[in-house]
Amino acid sequence: MAHPNPPLPPAPGIGVGTWAWGNQLLWGYEPGQDGQLQATFNRAVELGLCWFDTADSYGTGRFNGRSEMLLGQFCAGLAPGQRERICIATKLAPFPWRLGRSGLKRAFEASRQRLQGKLDRVQLHWSTARYAPWQEGPLLEGLADLVSSGQVAELGVSNVGPRRLRQMHAQLARLGVRLSSLQVQLSLLSTAPLEAGGAAEVCRELGIELIAYSPLALGLLARGRGQTTPRGPRGALFRRLSPQLDPLLSAMEAMAISRGAPLAAVALNWCRAHGAMPIPGLRQQAQAEVAGQALRWQLDCGERDELDRLARCLPRRMPANPFTSS
């Protein structure tokens, strides 16, 4: 089917989020799923999804650190050529007891060990600006030291607003370290980073890669209308937000049908159309297939603008991350 509007410039790729790997509370993880997760990882790599995001705090209870451990194990099993093409980024949490310029050093070493040495980008998991602004600067300097000493190639941040992002960029520039990326919650149900003067605009100005986590809004944007609501905390969110989504989902479905694509591919390509690399959580090979399929096409300008308009009309949005700074 022909599209009358011009295509957008080449879009970013698609990465993989691994929050669910080890998370029992929201995603019902059990160790018996590890074989399925490895098959999903392998298929994602085959499809060209080569950027994997994790964190030292991923995994609930006794499974804390499980995401990094599994990712390290799976990556170690790749052929050398494949392993070199993979980029693994982890996030280190600025817990209250992690203080000073060396406050994240032990956490970094533990993450690198769980990842079996394959660690390409380290990221500060969230900003402490709202509750302990004095903690953040030294921790960021410590991460910069890791880059300067060659222990890790790249440095990124997560859950940072535009004002704080400029400050962090300037701080790192004084140390001679490039700020590679910013992760933010970004989807059709969470559009704040795209507002005038927002994080996306600052990223474009400063040459920082923008990464969209939760691009499917915990699955709300991957499911057609009328499907069963999941159990647990996600179910409560679905019941709150789903009733308003018919106009948006109808437009997404039309775009998906015109491409012979699944609904989730439209949501992922909306992020890409705004210059952000989405990192959907993948737990099944079928989900990897959807992400791989989304890489093969893009929305045009008119489709992006139509989805933007419908998203602006929604009275309810995804809850904001409380640790995101301004």
C-alpha positions, 0 to 999 in steps of 0.5 A: 500500500502506498503512503502519500507522506514522505518517509522520515530520515533513517531511524535508530535501531531496536535494542532489547530490555532484560528487566523481566529476566529475574523479575517475579513481581511483575513478570512471573520469572522462574528459573525454568524459563531460562532455556526460553530466554536463551532461545529468545536471545539467540534469535534476537541476535540473528535478527540484528537486535544487538544492543542489550540493556540490563541493570545490577538491580534487576531481579527480585529477591533471591534472583537479584542480579539474575538478568546480568548473569543470564545475559553474560552466560548467553553472550559467552555462548556466541561465536566470537564474531557475533559476540563482538557485534553485541553491545551490552549496557548495564545500569548501576543503582545509586543506592544511599550507601553508595557514596563518593567518587568510588561509591560504584566501583564495587558494584561495577566489578560485580556487574562485570563479573556477572556479565563475564567481562562483556560490558560495553557501556555503564549507566547511572540508573537514576538521578538522585537530584530529587532527594540527595543532589550532593550524592550524584556528582561524585558518583558520575565522576567515578563512572567517568573514571572508569571510562578514562581508565579504559575499564569500560568504553562508554557512559550513559545516564537514565531517568534524567530530565533536560535541565539535569542532562545539561548539567551532567553533560557539562560535568563530563565534558570538563572531565574529557568524557563523552556522555553517550546516551540517555534512557527515558520512559518513552511511549505513546502513553508517556510522551513527556520527553518529546515536549518543547525543551524536553529531553529529546530536544536536548539530546539532539542538540548535544549529540546524545543517543536517546533510548526509550524504555517501556516503549510498549507501556508494559504491553498495553501497546502490543495487545489488540482490543478485547484481549484478556487483562494480565494478573497482578500489578500490570492488570491494575494498570491495564484496567485503568488505562485501557478504556481510553485507548480505542481511537489510538489502537484503531489508528495503530491497527490500520497502520499495522495492517497496511504493512502486514505487521503486528501492532507492537511494531507500530509502537516501536516505530513511533519511538524510532520516528522520534529519533529514539531507540526502543528497547522492548523487553523480550522473553519469547522468540515470537517477541523477538520476531516482532522487533526484528520485523519492525526494523524492516520499515518505518512510519512516514511523517503523516502517520507519526503526526497522527499518532502524536495527535491521538496520544495528546488527547489521552486523559491518562498516561503511564505513571512517571518514574518518581526518580526522574529528575527535571 
